[in-house]
Structure formats: C-alpha cells, structure tokens
Amino acid sequence: MKTMNELVFYSYPSCTSCRKTKHWLKAHNVDFNEKHLFRETPTYSELQKILQLTTDGMDEILATRSQTYKELNLDIDELPLSDVIKLIIDEPKLLRRPIITDGKKLVVGYNPQALTKLSKKKEVQKSVS
C-alpha cells in the first residue's frame, strides 16, 4: 500500500544528476519509490500535484535547455496549463531530472541541501507515527 509521505523519485538511469541523487538517497538510508521518467511518466494528476509544489511553476520543472524543448519552438507561457501538462506526458524529456517529491515538498535536480531537508522531515514523521 502506498503511503502519502512516500518519497517518489522520477529518474532516468543515464542521467548524471539522477545517479548522484540515487546514490545520495541510498547513502543516507532514505526509502524511496523510483519511477523511470520515460516508462512511468507522471500522470496528469501527478503533474498537477508536482506543479502545485513548485515555487517557480513551469520554469522549475521544464528542461528549457533541452533539445526536445528547443525543437518544439513554442512559447510555453502562451499555452493553457492543461496543454502544457499534456505536452509533458507526450514528451517526458521536457521535464528536468530528477524530480523527487513526498507529496508536500519538491526537489528538482541534484540538490543535497534540499534532499537533506526532505529526508530529515521524513525521519521526524517516522518517529511521530
């Protein structure tokens, strides 16, 4: 059974930041549920939830320097949010990697400081429950 405070780690095996993040999580004994970003692309509702957790909205999760993004030649800001989410589901390469969330907090990319905060919060929740 999936718990609400489970850490979900969207990754891609050949991504350096993903490998560093995975190594960090394992080294710090953090439990996580890894999902292959391209095989287990976040659903529409998962992407909505991820977006709700961002501080910068789309800019935080979109890989704007990626070839895939450049080839789209779109002004993402001009599109309705629902269209952007559908676009991401069709082209998960548009997402920055990795994306880690516990449903309350979000970490995008390899960020040891943010991971520390996320994992410490989880330890507190474990000791309380």
BELZI-V660853 format. One line per field, one symbol per residue. phi: phi as a letter, one per 30 degrees, with the letter a starting at -180 (. if undefined). burial: b if it has 24 or more other C-alpha atoms within 12 Angstrom, else e. Layout:
phi->???
burial->???
//
This chain:
phi->.dcdcddcbdbbedddddddddededdchcdacdbdeccbeededddddeddddccieedcdddcddeddddhcceddddeeddddddddbdddddbdbbbcjcbbbcidbeddddddddddddddddd
burial->eeeebbbbbbbbeeeebbeebbeebeeeebbbbbbebeeebbeeebbbebbebbeeebebbbbeeeeeeeeeeeebeeeeeeebbebbbebbbbbbbbbbbbbebbbbbbebeebeebbeebeeeeeee
//
